[in-house]
Amino acid sequence: MVSHGVLYLSRCTRYPWSRDIGTAFPQGGGGYRIRRESDRTMLGEVDTVEEAYALIAAGLPDGCGPAIDGTADDLRSCAGLDREA
């Protein structure tokens, strides 16, 4: 999703989207601030868009693969996390 000049990434294709992927917010004085919305973690500040998305990629959740065709609510069942061991 794109809003206010910011590209938001998600692990699913439908609303409500996941919020556990970092987002690069451009700063007025240059550079980018990278934050993860799910837990409001500040991942860092960098100078270039390439550095911003490298930092986002480095902070992807464990086991993160291609986006699923579904909502954030479907992520748990798609990952098999709702099944008993």
N, CA and C atoms as an extended XYZ file, in Angstrom:
255
Properties=species:S:1:pos:R:3:atomname:S:1:resname:S:1:resid:I:1 pbc="F F F"
N         0.849       -1.162        0.000 N   MET     1
C         0.000        0.000        0.000 CA  MET     1
C         0.899        1.230        0.000 C   MET     1
N         0.490        2.275       -0.705 N   VAL     2
C         1.211        3.543       -0.699 CA  VAL     2
C         0.286        4.607       -0.114 C   VAL     2
N         0.796        5.349        0.844 N   SER     3
C         0.034        6.423        1.464 CA  SER     3
C         0.983        7.529        1.880 C   SER     3
N         0.672        8.745        1.509 N   HIS     4
C         1.471        9.903        1.883 CA  HIS     4
C         2.938        9.752        1.470 C   HIS     4
N         3.159        9.144        0.306 N   GLY     5
C         4.517        8.992       -0.199 CA  GLY     5
C         5.329        7.905        0.470 C   GLY     5
N         4.679        7.029        1.226 N   VAL     6
C         5.371        5.951        1.933 CA  VAL     6
C         4.858        4.619        1.394 C   VAL     6
N         5.774        3.699        1.086 N   LEU     7
C         5.425        2.359        0.624 CA  LEU     7
C         5.365        1.436        1.832 C   LEU     7
N         4.185        0.895        2.099 N   TYR     8
C         3.990       -0.039        3.207 CA  TYR     8
C         4.038       -1.463        2.664 C   TYR     8
N         4.787       -2.330        3.317 N   LEU     9
C         4.915       -3.719        2.903 CA  LEU     9
C         4.124       -4.607        3.852 C   LEU     9
N         3.631       -5.726        3.318 N   SER    10
C         2.828       -6.645        4.109 CA  SER    10
C         3.134       -8.079        3.693 C   SER    10
N         2.854       -9.014        4.595 N   ARG    11
C         3.032      -10.433        4.288 CA  ARG    11
C         1.755      -11.052        3.743 C   ARG    11
N         0.729      -10.233        3.498 N   CYS    12
C        -0.528      -10.720        2.941 CA  CYS    12
C        -1.046       -9.731        1.893 C   CYS    12
N        -1.964      -10.187        1.048 N   THR    13
C        -2.431       -9.360       -0.066 CA  THR    13
C        -3.760       -8.664        0.177 C   THR    13
N        -4.407       -8.961        1.291 N   ARG    14
C        -5.733       -8.384        1.550 CA  ARG    14
C        -5.765       -7.656        2.897 C   ARG    14
N        -6.690       -6.715        2.993 N   TYR    15
C        -6.899       -5.958        4.225 CA  TYR    15
C        -7.636       -6.837        5.231 C   TYR    15
N        -7.312       -6.809        6.506 N   PRO    16
C        -6.235       -6.013        7.104 CA  PRO    16
C        -4.863       -6.637        6.831 C   PRO    16
N        -3.920       -5.771        6.471 N   TRP    17
C        -2.574       -6.204        6.146 CA  TRP    17
C        -1.775       -6.452        7.424 C   TRP    17
N        -0.706       -7.219        7.274 N   SER    18
C         0.190       -7.418        8.413 CA  SER    18
C         0.966       -6.123        8.627 C   SER    18
N         1.383       -5.891        9.835 N   ARG    19
C         2.127       -4.673       10.155 CA  ARG    19
C         3.477       -5.013       10.766 C   ARG    19
N         3.970       -6.213       10.466 N   ASP    20
C         5.205       -6.685       11.082 CA  ASP    20
C         6.421       -6.568       10.169 C   ASP    20
N         6.294       -5.815        9.097 N   ILE    21
C         7.400       -5.535        8.184 CA  ILE    21
C         7.765       -4.061        8.367 C   ILE    21
N         9.040       -3.763        8.399 N   GLY    22
C         9.482       -2.381        8.566 CA  GLY    22
C         8.992       -1.476        7.444 C   GLY    22
N         8.876       -0.198        7.742 N   THR    23
C         8.470        0.821        6.775 CA  THR    23
C         9.501        1.928        6.796 C   THR    23
N         9.882        2.401        5.611 N   ALA    24
C        10.856        3.496        5.489 CA  ALA    24
C        10.106        4.810        5.325 C   ALA    24
N        10.287        5.696        6.288 N   PHE    25
C         9.651        7.003        6.246 CA  PHE    25
C        10.693        8.042        5.842 C   PHE    25
N        10.487        8.733        4.690 N   PRO    26
C        11.446        9.755        4.285 CA  PRO    26
C        11.435       10.920        5.281 C   PRO    26
N        12.613       11.460        5.564 N   GLN    27
C        12.750       12.557        6.507 CA  GLN    27
C        12.922       13.881        5.754 C   GLN    27
N        12.400       14.945        6.305 N   GLY    28
C        12.455       16.258        5.668 CA  GLY    28
C        13.860       16.717        5.335 C   GLY    28
N        14.821       16.402        6.172 N   GLY    29
C        16.199       16.820        5.956 CA  GLY    29
C        17.017       15.815        5.160 C   GLY    29
N        16.362       14.765        4.650 N   GLY    30
C        17.047       13.705        3.917 CA  GLY    30
C        17.153       12.448        4.736 C   GLY    30
N        17.339       11.358        4.070 N   GLY    31
C        17.444       10.072        4.732 CA  GLY    31
C        16.089        9.473        5.057 C   GLY    31
N        16.142        8.351        5.750 N   TYR    32
C        14.937        7.577        6.056 CA  TYR    32
C        14.983        7.064        7.479 C   TYR    32
N        13.832        7.043        8.102 N   ARG    33
C        13.663        6.431        9.418 CA  ARG    33
C        12.858        5.159        9.195 C   ARG    33
N        13.357        4.031        9.709 N   ILE    34
C        12.702        2.748        9.493 CA  ILE    34
C        12.089        2.282       10.805 C   ILE    34
N        10.780        2.013       10.741 N   ARG    35
C        10.030        1.615       11.937 CA  ARG    35
C         9.109        0.451       11.595 C   ARG    35
N         8.942       -0.451       12.553 N   ARG    36
C         8.000       -1.561       12.427 CA  ARG    36
C         6.772       -1.206       13.256 C   ARG    36
N         5.612       -1.167       12.613 N   GLU    37
C         4.381       -0.726       13.267 CA  GLU    37
C         3.823       -1.713       14.289 C   GLU    37
N         4.014       -3.013       14.069 N   SER    38
C         3.385       -4.003       14.950 CA  SER    38
C         3.803       -3.840       16.404 C   SER    38
N         5.053       -3.496       16.634 N   ASP    39
C         5.519       -3.308       18.012 CA  ASP    39
C         6.194       -1.941       18.206 C   ASP    39
N         6.027       -1.077       17.218 N   ARG    40
C         6.554        0.301       17.238 CA  ARG    40
C         8.069        0.350       17.464 C   ARG    40
N         8.763       -0.655       16.943 N   THR    41
C        10.215       -0.704       17.074 CA  THR    41
C        10.869        0.181       16.027 C   THR    41
N        11.791        1.021       16.465 N   MET    42
C        12.599        1.819       15.547 CA  MET    42
C        13.768        0.949       15.114 C   MET    42
N        13.821        0.626       13.831 N   LEU    43
C        14.874       -0.248       13.320 CA  LEU    43
C        16.138        0.523       12.977 C   LEU    43
N        16.008        1.822       12.718 N   GLY    44
C        17.196        2.619       12.442 CA  GLY    44
C        16.921        3.799       11.533 C   GLY    44
N        17.958        4.590       11.322 N   GLU    45
C        17.921        5.718       10.398 CA  GLU    45
C        19.090        5.573        9.441 C   GLU    45
N        18.827        5.777        8.151 N   VAL    46
C        19.849        5.613        7.122 CA  VAL    46
C        19.764        6.771        6.131 C   VAL    46
N        20.767        6.866        5.269 N   ASP    47
C        20.846        7.978        4.329 CA  ASP    47
C        20.169        7.720        2.988 C   ASP    47
N        20.171        6.468        2.525 N   THR    48
C        19.671        6.204        1.175 CA  THR    48
C        18.510        5.213        1.188 C   THR    48
N        17.743        5.229        0.101 N   VAL    49
C        16.624        4.289       -0.017 CA  VAL    49
C        17.141        2.852       -0.103 C   VAL    49
N        18.295        2.652       -0.719 N   GLU    50
C        18.875        1.309       -0.787 CA  GLU    50
C        19.203        0.787        0.605 C   GLU    50
N        19.776        1.646        1.442 N   GLU    51
C        20.080        1.249        2.822 CA  GLU    51
C        18.793        0.989        3.605 C   GLU    51
N        17.771        1.774        3.325 N   ALA    52
C        16.498        1.621        4.033 CA  ALA    52
C        15.896        0.247        3.776 C   ALA    52
N        15.850       -0.153        2.507 N   TYR    53
C        15.232       -1.441        2.203 CA  TYR    53
C        16.132       -2.620        2.542 C   TYR    53
N        17.430       -2.417        2.591 N   ALA    54
C        18.334       -3.466        3.091 CA  ALA    54
C        18.068       -3.691        4.577 C   ALA    54
N        17.841       -2.622        5.325 N   LEU    55
C        17.538       -2.736        6.753 CA  LEU    55
C        16.182       -3.409        6.964 C   LEU    55
N        15.208       -3.067        6.123 N   ILE    56
C        13.894       -3.717        6.206 CA  ILE    56
C        14.038       -5.215        5.935 C   ILE    56
N        14.782       -5.573        4.894 N   ALA    57
C        14.972       -6.989        4.557 CA  ALA    57
C        15.672       -7.731        5.687 C   ALA    57
N        16.631       -7.101        6.321 N   ALA    58
C        17.353       -7.731        7.427 CA  ALA    58
C        16.455       -7.966        8.634 C   ALA    58
N        15.387       -7.176        8.760 N   GLY    59
C        14.484       -7.292        9.903 CA  GLY    59
C        13.214       -8.072        9.636 C   GLY    59
N        13.161       -8.815        8.514 N   LEU    60
C        11.961       -9.599        8.226 CA  LEU    60
C        11.751      -10.658        9.304 C   LEU    60
N        10.486      -10.974        9.613 N   PRO    61
C        10.214      -11.995       10.626 CA  PRO    61
C        10.803      -13.350       10.228 C   PRO    61
N        11.157      -14.159       11.228 N   ASP    62
C        11.643      -15.512       10.976 CA  ASP    62
C        10.620      -16.278       10.145 C   ASP    62
N        11.094      -17.016        9.159 N   GLY    63
C        10.212      -17.827        8.336 CA  GLY    63
C         9.403      -17.046        7.327 C   GLY    63
N         9.696      -15.770        7.169 N   CYS    64
C         8.945      -14.937        6.242 CA  CYS    64
C         9.225      -15.394        4.812 C   CYS    64
N         8.175      -15.662        4.067 N   GLY    65
C         8.294      -16.073        2.677 CA  GLY    65
C         7.466      -15.144        1.815 C   GLY    65
N         7.023      -15.620        0.670 N   PRO    66
C         6.182      -14.792       -0.195 CA  PRO    66
C         4.885      -14.417        0.521 C   PRO    66
N         4.307      -13.305        0.116 N   ALA    67
C         3.027      -12.878        0.683 CA  ALA    67
C         1.960      -13.928        0.405 C   ALA    67
N         1.056      -14.087        1.355 N   ILE    68
C        -0.046      -15.031        1.172 CA  ILE    68
C        -1.241      -14.307        0.569 C   ILE    68
N        -2.104      -15.045       -0.103 N   ASP    69
C        -3.347      -14.487       -0.624 CA  ASP    69
C        -4.374      -14.570        0.496 C   ASP    69
N        -4.431      -13.529        1.289 N   GLY    70
C        -5.331      -13.503        2.431 CA  GLY    70
C        -5.053      -12.281        3.279 C   GLY    70
N        -5.538      -12.302        4.502 N   THR    71
C        -5.393      -11.186        5.432 CA  THR    71
C        -4.366      -11.524        6.508 C   THR    71
N        -4.061      -10.544        7.335 N   ALA    72
C        -3.147      -10.782        8.455 CA  ALA    72
C        -3.697      -11.873        9.372 C   ALA    72
N        -5.016      -11.977        9.470 N   ASP    73
C        -5.625      -13.015       10.302 CA  ASP    73
C        -5.347      -14.412        9.756 C   ASP    73
N        -5.096      -14.522        8.447 N   ASP    74
C        -4.823      -15.819        7.831 CA  ASP    74
C        -3.372      -16.255        8.002 C   ASP    74
N        -2.479      -15.341        8.344 N   LEU    75
C        -1.060      -15.682        8.442 CA  LEU    75
C        -0.807      -16.805        9.433 C   LEU    75
N        -1.457      -16.766       10.562 N   ARG    76
C        -1.246      -17.777       11.603 CA  ARG    76
C        -1.606      -19.167       11.098 C   ARG    76
N        -2.760      -19.298       10.463 N   SER    77
C        -3.171      -20.626        9.996 CA  SER    77
C        -2.333      -21.074        8.806 C   SER    77
N        -1.916      -20.153        7.943 N   CYS    78
C        -1.081      -20.527        6.799 CA  CYS    78
C         0.279      -21.030        7.241 C   CYS    78
N         0.766      -20.507        8.347 N   ALA    79
C         2.070      -20.923        8.853 CA  ALA    79
C         1.980      -22.209        9.665 C   ALA    79
N         0.758      -22.708        9.872 N   GLY    80
C         0.577      -23.934       10.643 CA  GLY    80
C         0.676      -23.708       12.127 C   GLY    80
N         0.624      -22.447       12.561 N   LEU    81
C         0.807      -22.149       13.980 CA  LEU    81
C        -0.442      -22.448       14.806 C   LEU    81
N        -1.566      -22.687       14.134 N   ASP    82
C        -2.778      -22.963       14.893 CA  ASP    82
C        -2.988      -24.453       15.081 C   ASP    82
N        -2.038      -25.257       14.624 N   ARG    83
C        -2.145      -26.707       14.758 CA  ARG    83
C        -1.381      -27.175       15.986 C   ARG    83
N        -1.866      -28.212       16.603 N   GLU    84
C        -1.172      -28.762       17.753 CA  GLU    84
C         0.060      -29.508       17.282 C   GLU    84
N         1.109      -29.467       18.101 N   ALA    85
C         2.367      -30.149       17.735 CA  ALA    85
C         2.240      -31.641       17.897 C   ALA    85
